[in-house]
Amino acid sequence: MIVHSFPPIIDPGCRMLVLGSMPGAASLRAHRYYWNPRNYMWRILYALFGDGREPDEAYEDRIAFALRSGVALWDTIASCERNGSLDSEIRQAIPNDIPGLLDEYPNVRTIICNGTKSLAELTKHFGEHPEVRKRELLRMPSTSPIPTRDYRGLDDRLEAWKRLLEI
């Protein structure tokens, strides 16, 4: 099945661009970033920039919070073939125009890749592009709830994502 990502969530005040790979099935159905309740992204952002409070219920409030915090959201992949939500199932990926977005929003100083697939697609398509190279590039552990060898749950992922506080 061919799936398509969403438009970027960004404004001129954003200092960081968090790039996922492609929204998961639950997010695609809802047409909302990180809308699977098991995904850790919103809990991580609120823990880092919201004094630990719980994420707002309304999606629009979450987006406003991210933007107030200087965090933009997008995906490295514009469209791909994928059944389900796993990055390992992504085929025929077509990238979003990350350099074009960065050119339009010069205040973005740091690109944060949410997981390995996001970083792999970004570097494959735009790793040598000047708009990407002039920014700090970080790979953070995926906010997916699927445990990995190094990251079992929210707490260890949050600890890694605390690097954003230094930006």
N, C-alpha and C positions, 0 to 999 in steps of 0.2 A: 504494500500500500504506500502511495506517495503521501508524505506529510510535509507541512509548511510551518515555519516558525512565525513568530509575531513581529510587529514593528518594534523598534527599540523604545525603551522607556528611558528618556534622557532629557536634561535641560542644561542651559549654559553653566549652571553652578556645579555640575557633577565633576568630581575629581577622580573617580574610580569607575571603571567599566567592568562589570562582572559578566563574563561570557559563559553561558552554558553551551552544551553541544546542540541539542534539539529538545524541546519540551517533551515530557513524557505523555502517555496516553491520557491521564486524568487532566493534565494541564491543557492539552490540545482540545479535549471535549469542552472544557470550561472557557477556553480561550483566555487563560490567565497564567502568568508566570508562577512556577513553583506551587501549583494549586493542589498537588497531592498532599493530604494532611500528614503523611509520613515523611515527606521531604523536610530536611532540616533548615533550608535556606532562611525562611522568615524568622525562625527561632534564633538562628545565628545572628542575623542582622539586628534584631531587637535586643539581643543580649549584648552586642557590641556597642550599638549606638542609641539604645532606648533605655538605658539604665536597668536592663534586665527585665523590663516589663514584658508581658505576653503580647504577641502580635495582635494588632487590631483585627476585628472580625471582618470588616468590609475590605474588599480588595482595593478599592479606590483609596482608602486610608493607608493601606500598606504601601501602595505606590507613592503616595504623597510623603510618607515617612522615609522611604528609600531616597527619594529626590532631595528632601530636606537634609538627609545625612550625606549627600554628595555621591550617592551610589546610583549608577545607571545599570540597566539590565538589557541584555540581548543574547543572541546565540551566534556561534560561529557558522552554523549551518542554516541556510535559507530553506532548503528542501532536500529530501532524501527518501529513499525507500526504507521502510522499517515497519515491522509488525511488533506491537507491544511497546515497551518503554526502554529496553536495554540498549545502551550505546553499542554493544557488541553486535547488534542486529542492523546497524546503520549501513546502508549500501548506497552507492551513487550520490554521494553528498555534493551539493552545490553550495558554495559559501555565500554568506552575506557580505556586503561591501563594508567590511570593518575599516579599511583605510579611508573610505569616503566619509564614514561617520566621524572618525577621529579628526579628519581635516575640518569638518563642520563644527566640531566641539573641541577646540584646542585646550580647554581647561582640564580635560581628562589627562592625568599624569600617569596613571597606573592601569594596566590591563590585568584583570584577575581571571584566570581560567578556572572554572568550576569543574575540575576533574581532568583526567588524562586525555580523553577524546577531544575535549574543547581545545586543549593546548595543541594536540596533534594536528587538528584541522587548521587552526590558526597558523601554525608554523609551516605546514604544508603549502598553504595557499598564499600567505602574506608574511612569512618569517623574515624576508629580506626587504620588505617594503619600508621606506623611510618613515611613514606615519606610525608604523608599529615599532620600528627599531628605536625611535626617539623617546619611547615611553618605557617605564619599568614594567616588566612582565613577570607575573607570579602564577605558579600553578598551585592551587589549593586542593585539598582533598574534596572529592565530590560530596555534595550535600544529599546525595541519594541515601536512603536508609539501608541499602544493601551493605552488610559488613564486608570489610576487606581485611587483609592480613594486618595492616597497620592501624586501621580505623574501625572500631567496633560499633560506635554509637555517637550520640550527640556530643557528649562531653569531650571526647578526644578530638573530634572534628572542630568543635568550638575552640579548643586550645590552639589548634593550628591556625584557625582563621583569625585569631587575635593579632596576627601580623598586620591586619588592616588598620589597627589602631595606631601604628607607627607611620602611616602614610599621611 
